[in-house]
Amino acid sequence: MSSLKKRYAAKLSTNLVGMIIGVLTQSIIPRGLGPTAYGDFSFLSNFFSQVLPLFTLGTDTAFYTKLCQRQDEFELLSFYARVIAMSIAGIFTFVAISEFTGASHTLWIHQTIFFVCFAAGWGVLNMLINMLTMIGDAYCLTVSIEISRIIIRSIGLCAIVFIFFTNHLTLTSFFGYECGIRIVIVIGFLFVINRDRRLFYQHWKLSRHQMKNYLSEFYKYTHPLFVYTVIGMVLGILDRWMLQKFGGSVQQGFFGLSFQIATVCFLFTSAMTSLITREFSIAYGKNDMASVASLFRRYLPLFFSVAAFFACFASVQADIITRIFGGRQFAGAFLPVMIMALYPIHQTYGQLVGAIFFASGETKLYRNILIFFNSLGLPFSYVILAHSEWFGFRQAATGLAIKFVILQFLSVNSLLFFSTRLLKLSFIKYLGHQVVCMGCLGAAALFSEAIILQIVTLKGNVIFHFVASGLLYTGFVMTLAYLWPVIFGLSRGDIASFIDGSLPYLSSLKRFGGAA
């Protein structure tokens, strides 16, 4: 467990630095590109993020789960490298055929093939980074991997600031920056993993028998998910395609900004999801159901609360956050930002609960649940996005944000219901925790905002207003955590341990101050 805490601390530290870099970057890029160009980037990058799992056949989760359970089996890594190589070839072949047949004009509305190719490369590099991150986590190289990520992203921040202040920030230069920084990250991760595992000195060849066995094993694990992968890809692409068709690049930019802000809120809990998945997989591999249930009880309420802490505050502060990130050009993104800020709350639950299904091999049930809810989402998206003459409500980015949050809540709680049955835990208890936690945090955020509004006005005091509200909100939440720790998935013992651990640190600070 101490190793888990150390690796989580490494990921959390990276995510904290990543959050700072992300905030600085996101306050520059939308301003520099403007809603139209930023919307084009958001549309294309989302397309390839959605379509790449089809080319990998949704095998990434199977690979990570099996590598965690069989860390010394290098042949598994060799096999998956072949899967990735074939996926890369497949995605660029797809782009070439789309352009040759003229389908590109339908798939990528108002986009040039130049930027489509850039976006395809961006997606491939993200896929490689994701694979190398999973390998690092499985081999317990999380600390080294995250340190290299911090260093590279810090250099990348300097680069994008230079590009912005020299007035060279265009869609072309931004795509070049995004791909360039990802190439450096891939090289850095390869260096870290090779230093520990000597990858380049291993025997990479596989016999026909080994290939056949791995194909059979991966097929058995992933074929229930393939239908879901295809349906999820199509529906995910159609959401943004309909937004592009009925709303245009500007509305795409508004939604893209709201989605990026939601991603920042998710950073704190995303640090834990892959590590908890690893622990679930190992425990299931040993048939240790007691450990799985213990991890579930311990971490789900806690990380739901952490996600809700940031999300509720961001939702209440949506107006100020939109001003900070996008400036006046993105004033129309206020409502999408307010709604999408709540998205990471159940995204956290979804990833952690999904780990139970993957670790236990219940992929067929997982597939069926998500296919059902995603299928409901398609007509919802059409009605809320289409023009009135097409029998829709034309709500553009705001409507799509509403759809994302509602569908996430329903699908994740359905997954939660079946996972608690599997682990013989109380679903009502976890559902009640969601309601109470979000209610308390939402009330604290609104109350903090109401108090600060009585002290300062937004004009000329945007940053001060935001920071003051955040500090007051944090104070209210800490008080709630001390008085009723169960709201945050904690116990009195957890609070006492935290205070006891903080006292020596505070004493050392006091001594240092006295000496000064």
N, C-alpha and C positions, 0 to 999 in steps of 0.2 A: 504493500500500500504506500510506503514511503517513496518507492520508485515511481509509482503512479502520480503522487503529489509533485515530485520533482519534475516529471515530464509535463504535467499540466502547468506547473509554474513557468516552464520554458515556453510552452505554447501561449499561455496567457500573457507573458511578457512580450512575446512577439506580436501578439494581437493588440496589446496596448500601444506598442510603438507603431504597429500597422494602423491603428485607429488614428493616432496623431498624424501620421503621414497621409492617411486617407482623408482626414478632415482638411488638411492643408491642400492636398491635391484636388479634392472635390470643390474647394472654394476657389480654385484657380481655373480648372478645366471648363466647367459650364460657362463661366464668365468669358473665358477666352474663345470658346467655340461658338457660343450662342445656342439658343434652343434648337435651331434647325440642324446644324452640324452635329450637335450633341445627340439629337434624336436619331440621326442617321447612324452614328456609332452604336447607340443603344440598340437599335433595330437589328443591325448586322451582327453585333456581338451576341445578342440573345439568340439569333437564329442558329449560329454555329454551336453555342452552348447547348442548345436543345437537340441538335441533330447528331452530334458526336456520339452520344450513347448508343445510337442505332448502329454505328459502324463498329463499335466495340462490343456490340450485342449485350450490353449491360453487364459485362463480366467483371467490372472493377471491384464491386462488392464481394463477389465470389473469390477473386484473387486475394484481396486483403484478408478476408476471413480465413482462408486456407493457409496463407503465408504466416499469419499469427499462430496458427496451430502447428505448422510444420516449418519452423524457421530455418532449419538446417538443410532443407530440400532445395538445392540450387536449381535443379531441373524445373521446378515450378516457376521460378523467375525467368528461366530461359524460354519456357513455353509462352509466358505472358508477353515477353518482349516481341515474339513473333506476332501475337495478336495485335499489339500496338502498331507494329510496322505495317501490317496489312490494313489497319484502320486508317493510318495516315495516307497510304496509297489510295484507299477507297474514297476519302473525302475530297482529295484533289481531282480524282477522276470524275467524281460527281459534279464538281464545279465546272470542269472542262466540258462535260456532256451537256450541262444546263446551258452554257454559253453557246455551244455549237448548235443546239436545237432551238434556241430562242426562248427556252423556258425561264432563263434568268430574269427576263423582264417581268414575268408574272410572279416569280418567287420573291424577288428583291425589288419592290416597287420604287422607282425613281433612284435606283442606285447603279453606279458604274461597276464594271467587272474588276477594275483596278482596286476599288475598296472591298469588293467581295473577296478577292484573293487575299488581301491584307487580313480581313476578318477570319478567313479560313485558317491562315497561319497563326493568328492569335488564338483560335480555338484549339488547334493542335498543340501549341506550346502550353496552354493551360492543362490539357490532358496529360502531357508529359510531367508537368509539375505535380499534378495530383497523384500520378503513379509513383513518382519518386518520393513524395511525402508519405504515402502509404508504406512504401518499402522502409523508409527511415523509421516510421513509428513501429512497424512490425519488428525491426531489428534493434529497437530501443536506442536509436540514434537521434531521438527527438531534439535533445538539447543542441547538438551540433548543427542539425538541420535548421533549427529556428534561429540560431546565432547567425548563420550564413544568410538567412532570409532577411534579418534585421539590417545587416551590413549593406546588402545589395539594394534593399528598398530605400535605405537612407541616401545612398548614392543616386538612386533614381529620383528621389525628391529634389535633390540639388539640380539634376538635369532638367526636370520639368519646370522648375522655377526660372532657370536660365532661359529656357525656350519661351516662357510666357513674357518675361520682362524685356526680352529682345524683340518682341512682337513677331515671333515666328510660329506661334501656336495656331496651326491649321489642322484640318482633319487628317491630312497626309502626314504631317509631322507628329501628330498625336498617335496615329496608328504605328508609325515608325518607332516612337518612344515605347509604346506598350509592348510591341514585339521584341524590341531590343532588350528591354529590362528582363523579359521572360527568358530570352536566350541565355542571358548571364545567370539567372536563377537556376536554369537547367544544368548549366556547366558546374555551378557551385555545388548543387545537390549531388551530382555525379561524383565530384571530387570527394565529398564527405563519405558517401556510401562506399566508394571504391577503396578509400583509405582503410576502412574497417573490414570490408568483405573481399577485397581484391577482385572486383568483378571482372576486370579486363584480363585477368590471368586464369579465369575459370574455363572449364570445358563447356562450351555453349551448345555443342551438337546434341541432338536428340535422335534416338532411334525411331523407326516407324512404329514400333510397339509402344514406346513412351508417348509419342504424339497421339496415337489412338486412344490410349488410356486417359490422357489429360483432356482430350476432346470429349470423351464420354463423361468424364467427371464434371467438367464445366457445363456440358449440355444438361446433365441431370440437375445441376444446381440452378442454372439460369433460364432454362426453357420456360418455366412458369412465368418468369419475369419478362420474357421477350415481347409477348403481346402487350403487356403494360408499357414496356419501353417504347414500342412503336406508337401506341395510342397516346401516351404521355408526350412524346415528341411532337406528334401531329397537333394535339390540342395546344401544347405550349407555343408552337409556331403560329397556329391560327389566331391565338389571342393577340399577339403582337402584330400579325399581318392585318387583322381586322382593324386594329388601332391605327396602323399606318394608312390603310385604305380610307377609313371613315374620319380619322382625326388628323392625319398628316404627320410630318416630321416634328412639328412644334409640340403637338400633344405627346408624341413619342418621347421627345426630350423631357417634358414634364414628368411623365411616368418613369423614365429612366433615372431622373434625379431622385424621385421618391424611393425608387428601388435601391439606389446606391446608399441613401441615408438609412434605409432599413438594414442594409448589409452591415453598416458600421455598428448598429445596435446589436447585431448578431455575433460580432467578433468575440465577445467575452465568453459566450457559451459554446461557440463552434470550436474553441480550443480544446474542449473536453470530449466532443462527440466521438472522434476517431479513437481516442484513448479508451473511452468507456466501451466502445465497440470491441476493441481488442480484449479487454477484460471479460466481457460477455462471451466472446468466442472461446477464450481459453477455458473459462469455467464450464461452458457447455461441452467443450471437448473432453473435459474430465467428468462430465455428467454431475457437476456440483451445482444443483439447482438452488441450494441454500445460499450460495455465494451470489448467484445471479439475482435472486430476490433481494438480497441484502444491498447489492449495488443499486438496484432499481429503487428501493425505498430511500436510500441515502441521497442519491444524486438527482433524481427527477424533480422532486419539489424544490430543491435548492436551486437548480439551474433554471427552472421555470421562473423562480422569483428574481434571479439575477437578470434574465432577459426582460421580465416585466418591469423591473426597476428602471432600466434605460428606456424601454419602449414607451411606457406611460408618460414619462417626462418629455420625451421627444415629441409625442403626439400633442401634448398640451402646448409645447413651445414651437409648434410647426411654423408659425408665421415668422418668428425670429430665425429659425434654422433655415428656412427658405431664403431669407434675405442674406444670411451669412454665406450659404453655399452658392446660390445662383444670382443674387443681385436682383435688380428691378426687372430684368428680362424674364425672370422665372416667377414673377408674382402670381401667375396663373397656376403654379404648381402647389399652392398652399394646401388645398383640400386633399390632393393625392398624397402629399407628404404626411399630413395629419393622419390619414387612414392607414397608409402603408407602414407608418412607424409602429403599428401594432402587429404587423406581420411576423417579426422575429420571435414573438412570444410563443406561438404554437409551432413555429419552425424548429425551435429548440426541442419541444416535446416530440415532434415528428421524427427528428433524427435519432434521438435517444430511444424512443419506442421502436422505431424501425430497426435499430440494432438488435433488439430481441428477436424479431422475425428472421433476420439474416443469420444470426448466430445459431438459432434453433433449426434453421432450414425450412421454416414455415413460409417459404416464398410464394407459394400458390395462394394462400390466404391473403398475404400482403398485396399481391397483384390484384386479386378480385376486389378488395376494398377500395383501392385507389382507382382502379378502372371505373368502378361504379360512380364515384364522386367526380372524377374528371369528366366522365360522360355527361353528368348533370351540368357541369360548368360550361360546356360548349354552347348550348342554347342560351344560357344565362349571358354569356359574353356577347352573343349576337344581338340579343334584345337590348342590352344596355349600351352597346356601341353603335349600332346601325342608325342611319338617318331615319327621320320620321316617315319619309316616303317608302322606306324599306321596313316599316313597322317596328322601328326601334326608338330608343329614348335619347340617343346621341350624347351620352355622358362622357365619352372619350376617356382621358386618363383617370378621372375621378371614378367613373363606373368600373374600369378595370381594377382599380385599387380595391373597391368594395368587393368585387368578385373574388379577388385573391384572398382577402382576409376571411370572408365568410366560408369559402370552400376549405381553406386551411383549418379553420376551427372544427368544422364538421368531420373532415376526413381524419384528422389527427386524433380526435376523441373517439372515433370508431376504432382506430388502431389501438388506442389506449384500452378500450373496453376488452378487446380480444387478448391483448398482452397481459392484462391483469388477471384474466381468467386462466391463462396459461401458467402464470406464476402463483395462482391462488391468492390474489390480493384483492382489496376492495376498490372497485372502479369509482363508486360514489365518493369515497374519501378523496381520491385524486381530482375528481370533477369539482367537489366542494372547495378544495384547496385553490383551484384556478379562480373560482368566482370570488372567494374571500380575498385572495392575494391581489388580484387585479382591482377589485373594489377599493381596497385600502390604499394601494399605490396611486390609483387614479385620483382618489379624494385628496391624498397628500400633495400630488402635483397641482391640482386645481386650487387648493387652499394656499399653497406657496405662491402661485401666480397671482391670486387675488390680493395677497398681502403686499407683494412687490409692486403691483400696479398702483397701490396707494402711496408708494414712496417715490417712484420714478416714472417717467413717461418714456415711451419707446423712442421718441425723437432725440437723436444724438446720444442715446444711452443703450443701444442695442446689446453690445457685448456685456456691459455692466448689468443690465437687466437679466440677461441669460445666466451669467455667473452667479448673481445674487439669488435668483430663483433656484438654481441648482444646489447651492449651498444650503439654503433653507429647506428645500425638499429633502436633501440628504440627512439633515438634522432630524426632520420629522420621521423619516424611515428608520433611522438608527434608534430613535426612541421607541417606535413600534416594535422593532426587532428585539429590543431589550425587554419590553413589557410582555409581548406576545410572540416569542420566537417561532412558534409553530406556524405562523403565517408565512414564514420564509423557509419552511422545511428544516428548521433548526430546533435544538433542544436547549434547555437551561445549561446543560453541560457544555454544549458547543460555545455558548456565549461566555461562560466562565473560562473555558480554555483559551478563547480569543483574548479576553481581558488579561489573563495570567501571562499569555505569551507577549502581550503588548507592553506590560509594565517594565520589564528589563530594558526594552528599547527606549521607552519614554524616560526612564531614569538615566540612561546613558546620554540622551539628548540634554537632560537638565544639567548633568555634570559638565558636559561640554560647554553649555551656555554659561555656567558659573565660572568655568576656567577662563572663558573668553573675557 
